[in-house]
Amino acid sequence: MNDLLLWYNKLQQREKNMLLAMSALVIFTLFYLLIWEPVFKSGEQQRERLQSQAKVLSWMKNAETELNSIRSAGQFISPKYANLSINTLIERSAISAGIRSAINKMDAGKKQDIKVQLKSVEFDRLVQWLGKLQMEYGVIPKHVSINRTDKSGLVSCRVTLEKINL
């Protein structure tokens, strides 16, 4: 430390001023890059995430309202699928929705329900598939767990589906 102080004292006043100015610039730059920017960038990401979650919540509330109105109107399924097993209904609907390859695992539970695990499936196709299962086949989701993946628009999903009896 003494060597550094001796070196600094040997400098001319103009060099000392330049060194102090450059040191202040380096310290300011490091402060900005290591503290200021990450904190505010993180805050902005959290705000965007909150807005995204609010949109999903709003959509889900609208879907719930629509589902309740459909249920109360008695507009469920065609009886032509009443005799088919839930496994068959899941397979057929997944193939027609183009998501069969995303189904990773299917575990039959009770007679009328099944647990399905999907990996890397397009979110929009998943939602359309679940809607079609309900509207055309009388298979309703009881429990749904959806997680984002690293790829945009793709999710992993675990869903317990139940075939309703008319």
N, CA and C of each residue as an Amber inpcrd file, in Angstrom:
protein
   498
   0.8270000  -1.1910000   0.0000000   0.0000000   0.0000000   0.0000000
   0.8670000   1.2490000   0.0000000   1.9870000   1.1890000   0.7430000
   2.8950000   2.3410000   0.7860000   3.5130000   2.6060000  -0.5800000
   3.8210000   1.5360000  -1.3170000   4.3970000   1.7070000  -2.6510000
   3.4130000   2.4250000  -3.5710000   2.1700000   2.0630000  -3.4660000
   1.1280000   2.6870000  -4.2840000   0.9870000   4.1620000  -3.9280000
   1.0390000   4.4690000  -2.6360000   0.9310000   5.8600000  -2.1890000
   2.1410000   6.6730000  -2.6340000   3.3330000   6.0850000  -2.5790000
   4.5330000   6.7660000  -3.0600000   4.4410000   7.0300000  -4.5610000
   3.9640000   6.0090000  -5.3020000   3.8070000   6.1840000  -6.7610000
   2.8200000   7.3080000  -7.0620000   1.7250000   7.3380000  -6.3260000
   0.7040000   8.3630000  -6.5400000   1.2630000   9.7590000  -6.2280000
   2.0380000   9.8700000  -5.1650000   2.5990000  11.1800000  -4.7810000
   3.6240000  11.6820000  -5.7840000   4.2700000  10.7950000  -6.5180000
   5.2500000  11.1940000  -7.5240000   4.6030000  11.7260000  -8.8000000
   3.3030000  11.4530000  -8.9670000   2.6130000  11.9100000 -10.1690000
   2.4260000  13.4170000 -10.1530000   2.3290000  13.9970000 -11.3610000
   2.0260000  15.4260000 -11.4650000   0.5550000  15.6390000 -11.1330000
   0.2070000  16.8730000 -10.7940000  -1.1670000  17.1760000 -10.3770000
  -2.1720000  16.8290000 -11.4820000  -1.8170000  17.1040000 -12.7200000
  -2.7000000  16.8000000 -13.8350000  -2.9180000  15.2880000 -13.9600000
  -1.8770000  14.4920000 -13.7630000  -1.9990000  13.0370000 -13.8100000
  -2.8510000  12.5190000 -12.6530000  -2.6870000  13.1360000 -11.4660000
  -3.4840000  12.7570000 -10.3110000  -4.9730000  13.0130000 -10.5770000
  -5.2680000  14.1660000 -11.1680000  -6.6540000  14.5030000 -11.4780000
  -7.2500000  13.5190000 -12.4800000  -6.4800000  13.1770000 -13.5000000
  -6.9520000  12.2180000 -14.4980000  -7.1810000  10.8380000 -13.8640000
  -6.2550000  10.4380000 -13.0010000  -6.3770000   9.1540000 -12.3260000
  -7.6160000   9.1250000 -11.4320000  -7.8820000  10.1930000 -10.7080000
  -9.0680000  10.2700000  -9.8620000 -10.3430000  10.2530000 -10.7010000
 -10.3280000  10.9910000 -11.8100000 -11.4950000  11.0190000 -12.6810000
 -11.7640000   9.6300000 -13.2800000 -10.7250000   8.9610000 -13.7290000
 -10.8860000   7.6200000 -14.3000000 -11.3400000   6.6250000 -13.2320000
 -10.7990000   6.7530000 -12.0270000 -11.2170000   5.8700000 -10.9360000
 -12.7030000   6.0750000 -10.6260000 -13.1280000   7.3320000 -10.5820000
 -14.5400000   7.6240000 -10.3230000 -15.4050000   7.0440000 -11.4410000
 -14.9580000   7.1630000 -12.6860000 -15.7040000   6.6160000 -13.8160000
 -15.8000000   5.0880000 -13.7260000 -14.7080000   4.4380000 -13.3800000
 -14.7020000   2.9820000 -13.2530000 -15.6270000   2.5490000 -12.1130000
 -15.5550000   3.2420000 -10.9840000 -16.4110000   2.9100000  -9.8430000
 -17.8750000   3.1210000 -10.2050000 -18.1990000   4.2110000 -10.8650000
 -19.5760000   4.4760000 -11.2850000 -20.0640000   3.4030000 -12.2600000
 -19.2210000   3.0410000 -13.2240000 -19.5850000   2.0230000 -14.2100000
 -19.8290000   0.6750000 -13.5300000 -18.9390000   0.2960000 -12.6170000
 -19.1260000  -0.9650000 -11.8980000 -20.3940000  -0.9350000 -11.0560000
 -20.6600000   0.1690000 -10.3850000 -21.8800000   0.3010000  -9.5980000
 -23.1050000   0.1340000 -10.4920000 -23.0860000   0.8040000 -11.6320000
 -24.2250000   0.7310000 -12.5500000 -24.4230000  -0.6960000 -13.0700000
 -23.3220000  -1.3190000 -13.5230000 -23.4330000  -2.6380000 -14.1380000
 -23.6930000  -3.7610000 -13.1330000 -23.1480000  -3.6500000 -11.9330000
 -23.2670000  -4.7400000 -10.9740000 -24.4310000  -4.5930000 -10.0040000
 -24.9020000  -3.3720000  -9.7840000 -25.9560000  -3.1720000  -8.7850000
 -27.2040000  -2.5450000  -9.4040000 -27.0570000  -1.3650000  -9.9670000
 -28.2160000  -0.5900000 -10.4200000 -29.0150000  -1.3080000 -11.5090000
 -28.3420000  -1.6640000 -12.5990000 -29.0430000  -2.2720000 -13.7340000
 -29.7020000  -3.6130000 -13.3820000 -29.0140000  -4.5490000 -12.7120000
 -29.6770000  -5.8130000 -12.3670000 -30.9060000  -5.6310000 -11.4800000
 -30.8470000  -4.6970000 -10.5410000 -31.9860000  -4.4800000  -9.6560000
 -33.1850000  -3.9760000 -10.4490000 -32.9860000  -3.0120000 -11.2990000
 -34.1060000  -2.4710000 -12.0600000 -34.5670000  -3.4100000 -13.1660000
 -33.6480000  -4.1640000 -13.7430000 -34.0400000  -5.1430000 -14.7550000
 -34.8920000  -6.2350000 -14.1090000 -34.5200000  -6.6730000 -12.9320000
 -35.2820000  -7.6750000 -12.2070000 -36.6750000  -7.1530000 -11.8680000
 -36.7550000  -5.9080000 -11.4550000 -38.0610000  -5.3080000 -11.1520000
 -38.9570000  -5.2630000 -12.3770000 -38.3880000  -4.9180000 -13.5060000
 -39.1590000  -4.8670000 -14.7590000 -39.6310000  -6.2640000 -15.1540000
 -38.7670000  -7.2640000 -14.9870000 -39.1630000  -8.6390000 -15.3060000
 -40.2920000  -9.0960000 -14.3990000 -40.2300000  -8.7220000 -13.1420000
 -41.2960000  -9.0960000 -12.2150000 -42.6190000  -8.4300000 -12.5910000
 -42.5580000  -7.1670000 -13.0120000 -43.7740000  -6.4750000 -13.4530000
 -44.3720000  -7.1660000 -14.6730000 -43.5300000  -7.5350000 -15.6440000
 -44.0120000  -8.2290000 -16.8380000 -44.6100000  -9.5800000 -16.4810000
 -43.9610000 -10.2880000 -15.5650000 -44.4640000 -11.5850000 -15.1380000
 -45.8180000 -11.4400000 -14.4410000 -45.9480000 -10.4200000 -13.6250000
 -47.2120000 -10.1710000 -12.9390000 -48.3230000  -9.8620000 -13.9380000
 -48.0150000  -9.0550000 -14.9450000 -49.0110000  -8.7420000 -15.9710000
 -49.4130000 -10.0010000 -16.7300000 -48.4460000 -10.8410000 -17.0370000
 -48.7290000 -12.0880000 -17.7390000 -49.6200000 -12.9910000 -16.8850000
 -49.3110000 -13.1100000 -15.6210000 -50.1130000 -13.9320000 -14.7210000
 -51.5230000 -13.3690000 -14.5700000 -51.6430000 -12.0370000 -14.5520000
 -52.9620000 -11.4050000 -14.4520000 -53.8000000 -11.7250000 -15.6910000
 -53.1610000 -11.7400000 -16.8780000 -53.8790000 -12.0860000 -18.1000000
 -54.3630000 -13.5280000 -18.0610000 -53.4960000 -14.4360000 -17.5890000
 -53.8780000 -15.8490000 -17.4950000 -55.0280000 -16.0120000 -16.5080000
 -54.9530000 -15.3200000 -15.3780000 -56.0220000 -15.3930000 -14.3880000
 -57.3340000 -14.8880000 -14.9700000 -57.2740000 -13.7960000 -15.6920000
 -58.4680000 -13.2420000 -16.3170000 -59.0600000 -14.2370000 -17.3120000
 -58.2050000 -14.8390000 -18.1210000 -58.6610000 -15.8310000 -19.0930000
 -59.3150000 -17.0090000 -18.3760000 -58.6870000 -17.4690000 -17.2820000
 -59.2280000 -18.6110000 -16.5510000 -60.5880000 -18.2800000 -15.9320000
 -60.7340000 -17.0740000 -15.4300000 -62.0300000 -16.6780000 -14.8680000
 -63.1030000 -16.6570000 -15.9510000 -62.7490000 -16.1520000 -17.1230000
 -63.7030000 -16.1560000 -18.2420000 -64.0490000 -17.5840000 -18.6560000
 -63.0350000 -18.4450000 -18.6910000 -63.2720000 -19.8400000 -19.0570000
 -64.1510000 -20.5250000 -18.0190000 -63.9390000 -20.2010000 -16.7540000
 -64.7650000 -20.7840000 -15.7010000 -66.2230000 -20.3480000 -15.8510000
 -66.4190000 -19.0780000 -16.1390000 -67.7730000 -18.5680000 -16.3380000
 -68.4440000 -19.2710000 -17.5110000 -67.7060000 -19.4060000 -18.5940000
 -68.2480000 -20.0830000 -19.7770000 -68.5480000 -21.5480000 -19.4800000
 -67.6530000 -22.2010000 -18.7690000 -67.8520000 -23.6000000 -18.4130000
 -69.0870000 -23.7630000 -17.5450000 -69.2440000 -22.8990000 -16.5750000
 -70.4160000 -22.9830000 -15.7020000 -71.7120000 -22.7560000 -16.4820000
 -71.6730000 -21.8380000 -17.4390000 -72.8830000 -21.6010000 -18.2340000
 -73.1920000 -22.8060000 -19.1230000 -72.1670000 -23.4400000 -19.6590000
 -72.3720000 -24.6350000 -20.4870000 -72.9170000 -25.7730000 -19.6370000
 -72.3460000 -25.9360000 -18.4510000 -72.8210000 -26.9940000 -17.5560000
 -74.2840000 -26.7810000 -17.1850000 -74.6190000 -25.5360000 -16.8600000
 -75.9910000 -25.2700000 -16.4410000 -76.9780000 -25.4120000 -17.6040000
 -76.5000000 -25.2030000 -18.8160000 -77.3760000 -25.3340000 -19.9770000
 -77.5040000 -26.7910000 -20.4290000 -76.6880000 -27.6580000 -19.8530000
 -76.7590000 -29.0810000 -20.1950000 -76.2760000 -29.3780000 -21.5900000
 -75.3030000 -28.5960000 -22.0880000 -74.8250000 -28.7630000 -23.4580000
 -73.5900000 -29.6430000 -23.5290000 -73.5400000 -30.6930000 -22.7680000
 -72.3530000 -31.5250000 -22.8400000 -72.4410000 -32.4870000 -24.0040000
 -71.8420000 -33.5100000 -23.9730000 -71.4260000 -34.4690000 -24.9570000
 -72.4800000 -35.2860000 -25.6770000 -71.9930000 -35.7620000 -26.7680000
 -72.7910000 -36.6850000 -27.5610000 -72.7200000 -38.0680000 -26.9150000
 -73.8420000 -38.7860000 -26.8700000 -73.8220000 -40.1150000 -26.2600000
 -73.0560000 -41.1660000 -27.0680000 -72.6150000 -40.8400000 -28.2710000
 -71.9090000 -41.8440000 -29.0750000 -70.5660000 -42.2380000 -28.4700000
 -70.0350000 -41.4250000 -27.5320000 -68.7630000 -41.7420000 -26.8910000
 -68.9630000 -42.3610000 -25.5110000 -70.1810000 -42.5860000 -25.1040000
 -70.4710000 -43.0620000 -23.7520000 -69.8790000 -44.4370000 -23.4740000
 -69.7910000 -45.3060000 -24.4790000 -69.3050000 -46.6670000 -24.2480000
 -67.7970000 -46.8260000 -24.4160000 -67.1130000 -45.7940000 -24.8760000
 -65.6780000 -45.8880000 -25.0720000 -64.9450000 -45.6500000 -23.7500000
 -63.8240000 -46.3490000 -23.5720000 -63.0390000 -46.1640000 -22.3460000
 -62.3440000 -44.8010000 -22.3940000 -61.9760000 -44.3320000 -21.2340000
 -61.3090000 -43.0290000 -21.1620000 -59.9590000 -43.0760000 -21.8660000
 -59.2570000 -44.2210000 -21.8050000 -57.9750000 -44.3590000 -22.5140000
 -58.1560000 -44.1560000 -24.0170000 -59.1820000 -44.7700000 -24.5570000
 -59.4670000 -44.6490000 -25.9890000 -59.7850000 -43.2080000 -26.3540000
 -60.5810000 -42.5560000 -25.5240000 -60.9390000 -41.1580000 -25.7870000
 -59.7100000 -40.2570000 -25.7530000 -58.8270000 -40.4830000 -24.7850000
 -57.6010000 -39.6830000 -24.6730000 -56.7280000 -39.8940000 -25.9040000
 -56.5350000 -41.1560000 -26.2880000 -55.7060000 -41.4730000 -27.4530000
 -56.2530000 -40.8180000 -28.7190000 -57.5430000 -41.0200000 -28.9850000
 -58.1530000 -40.4640000 -30.2000000 -58.0480000 -38.9400000 -30.2390000
 -58.3930000 -38.3340000 -29.1360000 -58.3960000 -36.8710000 -29.1200000
 -56.9760000 -36.3090000 -29.2190000 -56.0030000 -36.9750000 -28.5880000
 -54.6160000 -36.5050000 -28.6460000 -54.0680000 -36.6100000 -30.0640000
 -54.4160000 -37.6820000 -30.7510000 -53.9680000 -37.8450000 -32.1410000
 -54.5830000 -36.7700000 -33.0170000 -55.8860000 -36.5470000 -32.8730000
 -56.5320000 -35.5370000 -33.7150000 -56.0760000 -34.1160000 -33.3740000
 -55.6530000 -33.8940000 -32.1260000 -55.1650000 -32.5610000 -31.7430000
 -53.6910000 -32.3740000 -32.0850000 -53.0220000 -33.4570000 -32.4930000
 -51.6140000 -33.3700000 -32.8710000 -50.6750000 -33.2810000 -31.6820000
 -51.1100000 -33.8050000 -30.5370000 -50.2480000 -33.7450000 -29.3540000
 -49.9270000 -35.1270000 -28.7990000 -50.2260000 -36.1770000 -29.5340000
 -49.9880000 -37.5320000 -29.0330000 -48.5190000 -37.7470000 -28.6900000
 -47.6250000 -37.1990000 -29.4740000 -46.1930000 -37.3990000 -29.2210000
 -45.7340000 -36.7150000 -27.9340000 -46.5030000 -35.7520000 -27.4470000
 -46.1410000 -35.0510000 -26.2190000 -46.5630000 -35.8110000 -24.9710000
 -47.4590000 -36.7960000 -25.1340000 -47.8970000 -37.5630000 -23.9630000
 -46.7630000 -38.4740000 -23.5320000 -46.3020000 -38.2260000 -22.3130000
 -45.1660000 -38.9520000 -21.7670000 -45.6200000 -40.1630000 -20.9500000
 -46.7530000 -40.0080000 -20.2630000 -47.1870000 -41.0600000 -19.3590000
 -48.6910000 -40.9710000 -19.1490000 -49.3320000 -42.1430000 -19.0760000
 -50.7630000 -42.1960000 -18.7540000 -50.9420000 -43.2770000 -17.6960000
 -51.5420000 -42.8840000 -16.5730000 -51.8150000 -43.8240000 -15.4900000
 -53.3090000 -43.8510000 -15.2200000 -53.9040000 -45.0020000 -15.4150000
 -55.3340000 -45.1350000 -15.1450000 -55.5370000 -45.1730000 -13.6360000
 -56.5000000 -44.4100000 -13.1870000 -56.8370000 -44.3940000 -11.7680000
 -58.0630000 -45.2480000 -11.5540000 -59.0900000 -44.6110000 -11.0320000
 -60.3660000 -45.3080000 -10.8820000 -60.9110000 -45.6270000 -12.2830000
 -62.0640000 -46.2210000 -12.3340000 -62.6250000 -46.6530000 -13.6080000
 -62.8000000 -45.5030000 -14.6040000 -63.1820000 -44.3360000 -14.1020000
 -63.5180000 -43.2340000 -14.9930000 -62.4870000 -42.0970000 -14.9970000
 -61.2880000 -42.2760000 -14.4100000 -60.3090000 -41.1940000 -14.4860000
 -58.9280000 -41.7110000 -14.8680000 -58.1020000 -40.7730000 -15.2970000
 -56.7560000 -41.1110000 -15.7660000 -55.8460000 -39.9070000 -15.5380000
 -54.5880000 -40.1830000 -15.1870000 -53.5870000 -39.1350000 -15.0170000
 -52.7070000 -39.1370000 -16.2610000 -52.5780000 -37.9650000 -16.8630000
 -51.8060000 -37.8400000 -18.1040000 -50.6960000 -36.8310000 -17.8730000
 -49.4950000 -37.1910000 -18.3040000 -48.3540000 -36.2940000 -18.1970000
 -47.8690000 -35.9720000 -19.6090000 -47.7750000 -34.6750000 -19.9150000
 -47.3370000 -34.2290000 -21.2360000 -46.0630000 -33.4180000 -21.0730000
 -45.1420000 -33.5810000 -22.0010000 -43.8910000 -32.8210000 -21.9700000
 -43.7280000 -32.0830000 -23.2940000 -43.3170000 -30.8400000 -23.1890000
 -43.0290000 -29.9930000 -24.3510000 -44.1910000 -29.9800000 -25.3450000
 -45.3250000 -29.5370000 -24.8760000 -46.5080000 -29.4190000 -25.7220000
 -46.8370000 -27.9340000 -25.8750000 -47.3100000 -27.5540000 -27.0470000
 -47.7040000 -26.1600000 -27.2690000 -48.8890000 -25.8350000 -26.3740000
 -48.8000000 -24.7150000 -25.6710000 -49.8370000 -24.3300000 -24.7230000
 -51.1920000 -24.1980000 -25.4070000 -51.2250000 -23.5480000 -26.5640000
 -52.4990000 -23.3550000 -27.2610000 -53.1410000 -24.6820000 -27.6390000
 -52.3300000 -25.6140000 -28.1480000 -52.8700000 -26.9230000 -28.5220000
 -53.3740000 -27.6780000 -27.2930000 -52.6580000 -27.5380000 -26.1810000
 -53.0750000 -28.2000000 -24.9510000 -54.4420000 -27.6980000 -24.5060000
 -54.6220000 -26.4010000 -24.5110000 -55.8940000 -25.8200000 -24.0760000
 -57.0200000 -26.2380000 -25.0260000 -56.7450000 -26.2190000 -26.3310000
 -57.7580000 -26.6510000 -27.2910000 -58.1070000 -28.1210000 -27.0960000
 -57.1040000 -28.9420000 -26.8320000 -57.3220000 -30.3680000 -26.6050000
 -58.1920000 -30.5910000 -25.3720000 -57.8770000 -29.8880000 -24.2800000
 -58.6780000 -30.0320000 -23.0600000 -60.1240000 -29.5860000 -23.2990000
 -60.2930000 -28.5120000 -24.0630000 -61.6390000 -28.0580000 -24.3940000
 -62.3990000 -29.0640000 -25.2310000 -61.7060000 -29.6470000 -26.2040000
 -62.3520000 -30.6420000 -27.0630000 -62.7060000 -31.8910000 -26.2700000
 -61.8150000 -32.3070000 -25.3710000 -62.1160000 -33.4590000 -24.5170000
 -63.4150000 -33.2330000 -23.7530000 -63.5560000 -32.0510000 -23.2580000
 -64.7350000 -31.7420000 -22.4550000 -65.9840000 -31.6330000 -23.3130000
 -65.8840000 -30.8750000 -24.3840000 -67.0650000 -30.5840000 -25.1860000
 -67.5400000 -31.7710000 -26.0190000 -66.6220000 -32.5490000 -26.5690000
 -67.0100000 -33.6310000 -27.4660000 -67.0500000 -35.0050000 -26.8160000
 -66.1560000 -35.2220000 -25.8310000 -66.0230000 -36.5590000 -25.2780000
 -66.5340000 -36.6850000 -23.8420000 -66.8480000 -35.5850000 -23.2080000
 -67.3260000 -35.6490000 -21.8300000 -66.2430000 -36.0020000 -20.8330000
 -65.0220000 -35.6250000 -21.1330000 -63.8910000 -35.8600000 -20.2360000
 -63.4540000 -34.5010000 -19.7040000 -63.5520000 -34.3390000 -18.3880000
 -63.2360000 -33.0360000 -17.7980000 -61.9490000 -33.1070000 -16.9890000
 -61.1890000 -32.0230000 -16.9990000 -59.9800000 -31.9880000 -16.1650000
 -60.3510000 -31.7290000 -14.7080000 -59.8890000 -32.6030000 -13.8180000
 -60.1300000 -32.4220000 -12.3870000 -58.9900000 -31.6230000 -11.7570000
 -57.7700000 -32.0010000 -12.0530000 -56.5890000 -31.3220000 -11.5210000
 -55.6440000 -31.0670000 -12.6860000 -55.1580000 -29.8280000 -12.7820000
 -54.2550000 -29.4660000 -13.8680000 -53.0600000 -28.7320000 -13.2740000
 -51.8770000 -29.1400000 -13.6720000 -50.6480000 -28.4710000 -13.2660000
 -49.8400000 -28.2060000 -14.5360000 -49.6370000 -26.9220000 -14.8340000
 -48.9270000 -26.5480000 -16.0580000 -47.6700000 -25.7780000 -15.6670000
 -46.5460000 -26.1670000 -16.2520000 -45.2650000 -25.5000000 -15.9960000
 -44.6350000 -25.0810000 -17.3100000 -44.0300000 -23.9050000 -17.2860000
 -43.3170000 -23.4280000 -18.4770000 -42.0810000 -24.2740000 -18.7180000
 -41.6660000 -24.3070000 -19.9760000 -40.3930000 -24.9300000 -20.3210000
 -39.4610000 -23.8240000 -20.7960000 -38.2430000 -24.1980000 -21.1390000
 -37.2750000 -23.2080000 -21.5980000 -37.6440000 -22.6330000 -22.9590000
 -38.3790000 -23.3960000 -23.7530000 -38.7550000 -22.9380000 -25.0850000
 -40.0560000 -22.1470000 -25.0210000 -40.0960000 -21.0640000 -25.7310000
 -41.2760000 -20.1870000 -25.7190000 -42.4930000 -20.8960000 -26.2970000
 -43.6040000 -20.8010000 -25.5860000 -44.8550000 -21.3750000 -26.0600000
 -45.0590000 -22.8340000 -25.6950000 -44.0220000 -23.4930000 -25.1800000
 -44.1280000 -24.9030000 -24.8150000 -44.2530000 -25.0380000 -23.3030000
 -45.0570000 -26.0080000 -22.8840000 -45.2630000 -26.2550000 -21.4620000
 -45.1860000 -27.7490000 -21.1890000 -45.0150000 -28.0740000 -19.9180000
 -45.1770000 -29.4400000 -19.4390000 -46.4320000 -29.4370000 -18.5940000
 -47.1600000 -30.5240000 -18.6290000 -48.4680000 -30.5320000 -17.9690000
 -48.7390000 -31.8850000 -17.3310000 -49.3450000 -31.8240000 -16.1650000
 -49.9020000 -33.0130000 -15.5200000 -51.3750000 -32.7260000 -15.3190000
 -52.1900000 -33.6440000 -15.7750000 -53.6330000 -33.4190000 -15.6780000
 -54.3190000 -34.7290000 -15.3060000 -55.2690000 -34.6140000 -14.3930000
 -56.1250000 -35.7470000 -14.0640000 -57.4510000 -35.5070000 -14.7640000
 -57.8210000 -36.4380000 -15.6240000 -59.0270000 -36.3160000 -16.4250000
 -60.0720000 -37.3130000 -15.9310000 -61.3140000 -36.9040000 -15.9450000
 -62.3940000 -37.7570000 -15.4890000 -63.5020000 -37.7710000 -16.5310000
 -63.9610000 -38.9560000 -16.8450000 -65.0750000 -39.1090000 -17.7780000
 -66.3670000 -38.9930000 -16.9890000 -67.2010000 -38.0730000 -17.4370000
 -68.4770000 -37.8860000 -16.7240000 -69.5240000 -38.8030000 -17.3310000
 -70.4080000 -39.2520000 -16.5110000 -71.5050000 -40.1030000 -16.9730000
 -72.7450000 -39.2600000 -17.1850000 -73.3820000 -39.4820000 -18.2950000
 -74.6150000 -38.7300000 -18.5780000 -75.8220000 -39.4320000 -18.0290000
